[in-house]
Amino acid sequence: MAALFGREGNVTFGGGIATVAALQRELVNSKRWLDEEQSSMCVALARFTPGTVLLAFCTGAGWLLGRWKGALTALLAGSIPSALLVALMTGCFDLWSSQKLVQVAVSAVLASSVGILLSAFWTTIRPYMKAGRRGQSLAMVAGSIVLAMVGHLNPILILLLAATAGYFLKEEQQA
C-alpha cells in the first residue's frame, strides 16, 4: 500500500485532483482494493474537508484499507517525498526563473495540466454517468460551474448545496 501511494502521490503531475484520479484508477480498476462507491466517497469527503484534496483522499482511502495504520501510511507515503522535492525546487526557483527555456517549459506544463485536469474530471464523474443518473450528474456539474464562476460562491457553500440537493434527489428516487 505504501508503495502505491508513494508512487502515485509523488510522481503523478497535474496537481492534487489529477493525482487522486490516478490513485482511483489504481485502487479501483487495477488493484480492486476499493470499489467505485468507496473511492467516490473518499473523493467527496476530500473535496469537502479543509486542506488539500490529495492528502484528504490518501487519508480516507488509507483508512478504508487499514484503519489508523493505513491512513497514516497512505498520508505519509503520498506526501513526504513530494514535499521534499517542492522544498528543493523552491530553493532553486530564483536561479531558474529568469531563463527563457524554463519559462517555455513552465508554459507547456501549464497547458498540459489542463488536459490532465479534464482527465481527472472524467475519472471522478464517470461512475455517476450511469443510466438514470446522467442528467442529475450533468446538472450538478453545470450548476457548480455557474455558482462558482457567475455567482462567485464559496466552494464549501457549493458543496453544501450539492450535498443537500443530492440528498433530496436520492429521497425522490426512492419514493
Phi, psi and omega in degrees: 000317180298321180296317179297309181294324177294315180294306184289323183287342186240350179236002176268127183256156178120002177100179185301312185290328176293322178291322176300318179298319178295318177296320178301314180302316181292312185291324184265307187275315185277302184276333183059036177280332177232154172266173184299322181293317178297315180296317179295323177296319177298319178296314181299315179293324178295322178290332186274334183274155176291158180096193184279144180297317183300312182294321178292320178297313180302316181295316180294314179295319178299322178298315180296329183274333184199029180051225186298314181297319179294317180297315181293317179299311182296318180297310182291317180294326182275356185231323188297310181300318181290327177296320177294320178296318178298318179299318178295313181294325178296321177297328181269351187303314181300325180290324188268329194298335181274353181278134183302317181300320179293320179297319178293318179297318179296320177298318179294320179295318178298318179295317182290334179294334175297315177298320178296318179295322176296321176296318178296320177302313182296317179299323181287319186273338185308316180298338182265003181266026178284158179305138180091339180243352186301313181297317179296318180297314179295323178296320178296316179297309181298316179298320179295319178297314180297314181297325180283312187277321183266314182277346180054036180284151176297137180304324179296318179295319178298317179295320177296318177297319179295318178298318178296314178298317179299322178298311182289326177292322178293317177300321180294321179293324182284338183288000000 
